Amino acid sequence: MGNVGNTPTNVPIQTADLEDNIVTLAKMAGGTDGNLIGIDANGDPAYISTGTDGQVLTSGGAGVAASMEAAAAGGAWTFISRTAESAVASTTVTGVDSATYDTYVIKLTGIDMVSDQDLWIRCGNGSVDATSNYYWHSFSYQPNTTTINQNNGGLSNQMIASATSVQSNGDPFSDLFFYLSGSSVATVYTGMHWHGHVMDGTGGYPTINQGAGQWGTKGVMDRVQFLPASGNFDVVVSVYGINIS
């Protein structure tokens, strides 16, 4: 822009000369799609390179610029599958013998029995072992009555998830998590433990449940079956894999 008279003296713009929120995106210099703006080791604004798909923004610590790096391995839950069952006599989760994951987690939600029944657990390799040796122990705690119930079996035909029967009331309230480790190893006995809450079929109280057990056959275990002691039930089965390294 031209001027009349003497050329004005250039005066540097100070921070106070700019109002807050006055610089719009359109006034910023263009960059590379996916880049972020950070602060470099000199304390100056700098671009953080885009990185590649799946990388995460990672701090390098004090005095080091952040960067995009691969996410640390281990600890994350990987969703595998979800199945909603209605009025079934049993439901079986297969494929838990894969060495892809260190631990498999099976989550049962909305457990609703056709009548008050125990929830049974059976395991196997190639087919469900319905008649062989299971070792297990479970207990439940009723907060309103401070009652502790225990249930255990050695060399029994199934494991029982709760120390009390699971209530049937049309209101699917009972949820349980089951954790399996070592199911892909042929030289060990596969164990599992579980926890969750169950509506007690003997009194209609919510109970806190925990338990643990093992299939008494050494070797690979590729499936777990859940079923009521008799009759049918509704349940939603979700499966996750966890790696610890």
C-alpha positions in Angstrom: 0.0 0.0 0.0 1.4 3.4 -0.9 1.8 6.3 1.5 1.7 10.2 1.4 4.7 12.0 2.9 7.5 10.3 4.7 7.8 6.5 4.9 6.5 5.4 8.3 8.9 3.7 10.6 8.3 -0.1 11.0 7.3 -0.9 14.5 7.4 -4.6 15.6 4.1 -6.1 16.6 4.0 -7.0 20.3 1.9 -9.8 21.8 -0.4 -7.2 23.4 -1.2 -5.8 20.0 -3.1 -8.9 19.0 -6.5 -9.6 20.5 -7.2 -13.1 21.8 -8.6 -15.5 19.2 -7.9 -13.1 16.4 -5.7 -15.4 14.2 -7.9 -17.8 12.2 -7.0 -21.1 10.6 -7.0 -19.3 7.2 -4.2 -17.0 8.4 -1.9 -19.9 9.4 0.7 -21.3 7.1 -0.2 -24.4 5.3 1.2 -27.8 6.3 1.1 -31.5 5.5 -2.1 -33.4 6.0 -1.9 -35.3 9.3 0.9 -33.2 10.8 0.5 -31.8 14.3 2.0 -28.7 15.8 4.2 -29.1 18.9 7.1 -27.4 20.6 10.7 -28.5 19.7 13.7 -28.8 22.0 14.5 -25.1 21.5 11.0 -24.1 22.7 9.8 -23.1 19.2 6.7 -24.2 17.4 7.4 -27.1 15.1 5.6 -29.7 13.1 5.3 -33.3 14.4 5.6 -35.6 11.4 2.4 -37.5 10.5 3.8 -41.0 11.1 2.0 -44.1 9.9 -1.4 -45.7 10.4 -1.7 -47.1 13.9 1.1 -45.1 15.5 0.4 -42.9 18.5 1.6 -39.5 19.8 4.4 -40.3 22.2 6.2 -38.0 24.7 10.0 -38.2 24.6 10.3 -36.6 28.1 11.5 -33.2 29.1 13.5 -31.4 26.5 12.7 -33.8 23.7 10.1 -33.2 21.0 7.1 -35.5 20.8 6.8 -38.0 17.9 4.6 -40.6 16.4 5.6 -44.1 17.5 4.2 -47.6 17.5 1.9 -48.2 20.5 3.5 -50.2 23.4 2.6 -53.9 23.2 0.8 -55.8 25.9 -2.2 -55.2 28.2 -4.8 -54.2 25.7 -8.0 -56.1 25.3 -8.7 -57.2 21.7 -12.4 -57.8 20.9 -12.9 -61.1 19.1 -16.6 -61.9 19.0 -20.1 -61.2 20.4 -23.1 -63.6 20.2 -26.6 -63.1 21.6 -28.3 -66.4 22.5 -32.0 -66.8 23.2 -33.7 -69.8 24.8 -30.7 -72.2 24.3 -29.8 -75.3 26.2 -26.0 -74.3 26.1 -23.6 -72.0 24.4 -20.0 -73.0 23.4 -17.0 -70.7 22.8 -14.4 -72.3 20.5 -11.0 -71.2 19.3 -9.5 -70.4 22.8 -6.5 -72.7 22.1 -4.9 -70.2 19.7 -1.5 -69.0 20.9 -2.3 -65.5 19.5 -3.2 -64.3 23.0 -1.8 -65.1 26.5 -5.2 -64.9 28.1 -8.8 -65.2 26.9 -11.7 -63.4 28.6 -15.2 -64.6 28.1 -17.9 -62.2 29.4 -21.4 -63.5 30.0 -24.0 -60.7 30.3 -27.8 -60.7 30.6 -27.8 -64.3 32.0 -31.5 -65.1 32.3 -32.6 -68.7 33.2 -35.9 -70.2 32.3 -36.0 -71.3 35.9 -33.7 -70.9 39.0 -30.7 -73.0 38.1 -27.0 -73.4 38.6 -24.8 -72.2 35.8 -22.5 -75.0 34.7 -19.1 -74.8 32.9 -17.5 -77.6 30.8 -14.4 -77.7 28.7 -12.8 -79.8 26.0 -10.6 -80.3 23.0 -12.5 -81.2 19.8 -15.7 -81.8 21.7 -17.0 -80.8 25.1 -16.0 -83.2 27.9 -19.3 -83.7 29.8 -18.3 -86.6 32.0 -14.8 -86.1 33.1 -12.8 -84.6 36.0 -13.2 -81.0 37.0 -11.8 -79.3 40.1 -13.4 -76.1 41.2 -14.5 -73.8 44.1 -16.9 -70.9 44.1 -18.3 -68.6 46.7 -20.9 -65.8 46.8 -21.5 -62.9 49.2 -24.9 -61.4 49.8 -24.2 -57.7 50.9 -27.7 -57.3 52.4 -27.5 -60.3 54.7 -23.7 -60.7 54.9 -24.2 -64.3 54.0 -21.3 -66.2 52.4 -22.1 -69.3 50.5 -19.5 -71.8 49.3 -19.6 -74.5 46.7 -16.8 -76.9 45.6 -16.3 -80.0 43.7 -13.4 -82.4 43.1 -13.5 -84.8 40.2 -17.0 -83.7 39.3 -18.8 -83.7 36.0 -18.8 -79.9 35.6 -17.8 -76.7 37.3 -20.5 -74.5 38.8 -20.0 -70.7 38.4 -22.0 -69.6 41.5 -22.4 -70.9 45.0 -26.1 -70.2 44.7 -28.5 -70.8 41.9 -29.1 -68.0 39.3 -32.5 -66.4 39.5 -35.0 -66.4 36.7 -37.2 -63.3 36.8 -37.3 -61.9 33.2 -34.8 -59.2 34.3 -31.4 -60.2 33.0 -29.2 -58.9 35.8 -26.5 -61.6 36.2 -23.1 -60.9 34.6 -19.9 -62.9 34.9 -16.3 -62.6 33.5 -14.2 -65.8 32.9 -10.4 -65.7 32.4 -8.6 -68.6 30.7 -4.8 -68.9 30.7 -2.6 -71.7 29.3 -5.3 -73.1 27.1 -2.9 -73.5 24.1 -0.2 -75.4 26.1 -0.3 -79.1 25.7 1.8 -79.9 28.8 -0.3 -78.1 31.5 -3.8 -78.3 33.1 -5.8 -75.3 31.9 -7.2 -73.2 34.7 -9.7 -70.4 34.8 -11.1 -68.0 37.3 -14.2 -65.9 37.3 -16.0 -63.1 39.1 -19.2 -61.1 38.7 -22.6 -60.5 40.2 -25.6 -62.9 40.1 -29.2 -62.6 41.2 -29.5 -65.3 43.8 -32.3 -67.8 42.9 -32.8 -68.8 46.5 -33.8 -65.4 47.8 -33.7 -62.9 44.9 -30.7 -61.0 46.3 -27.9 -59.6 44.3 -24.7 -61.5 45.2 -21.0 -61.0 44.5 -19.5 -64.1 43.0 -16.0 -65.5 42.5 -14.6 -68.8 41.7 -11.7 -70.8 40.1 -11.3 -74.2 38.7 -9.5 -76.4 36.1 -10.2 -79.1 33.6 -8.6 -82.2 35.0 -7.2 -83.3 31.6 -3.7 -82.2 30.7 -3.5 -80.7 27.2 -4.8 -78.1 24.8 -8.3 -76.9 25.6 -10.0 -75.3 22.6 -13.5 -74.8 23.9 -15.6 -73.8 26.9 -19.3 -74.5 27.3 -21.8 -72.7 29.5 -25.2 -74.2 30.3 -27.9 -74.2 33.0 -28.2 -77.4 35.1 -31.5 -78.0 33.2 -33.7 -76.1 30.8 -32.8 -73.1 28.6 -31.4 -69.7 29.2 -30.7 -66.3 27.4 -27.2 -64.9 27.4 -24.9 -62.5 25.5 -21.4 -64.0 25.1 -18.4 -61.6 24.3 -14.9 -62.9 23.8 -11.7 -60.9 24.2 -8.0 -61.7 23.9 -5.2 -60.2 26.1 -1.5 -60.1 25.5 0.9 -59.4 28.4 4.0 -58.8 26.2 
